[in-house]
Amino acid sequence: MSVAADHPAAHCGSLGRMLGLDKSTFGRSLGPLERAKLIELTRDEHDKRARFVHITKSGELALTRAHVLWNEAEDTFLSLIGPACSEQSRSVASFVTSRLSAVETSRIHK
């Protein structure tokens, strides 16, 4: 949902690629979110095969709450491991994120 919120004009296919998912897998992952009324799917008026994901008000609230909970969990984790390990943890996370971005970029340009 976070990726859809950050890219409101992107088609489902584009969002799936951003997450490293094929169309089928991404489409199946939308079902529970749609049934929970966290998202709405609409057809592209110019290409009826393409769909857009729209975050509902309930979805926005859930996403906001998820961010708060994530930040609380991260703060707790970092306080438990201490400042030295905390910096190492951030460094590893940054490295992994950059590597995943590089892999995704290479997949898109194939």
Number of C-alpha atoms within 10 A of each C-alpha: 18 13 13 20 17 10 14 13 13 17 18 20 18 17 23 20 16 16 12 16 15 14 15 10 11 17 14 10 13 18 14 11 15 17 10 12 14 20 24 18 16 14 13 12 9 7 8 9 8 14 18 20 23 21 22 15 12 13 21 17 13 14 17 13 12 13 13 12 12 12 12 12 12 12 12 11 12 17 12 11 12 10 11 9 13 16 13 11 14 12 12 12 12 12 12 12 12 12 12 13 13 11 12 15 13 10 11 10 6 5
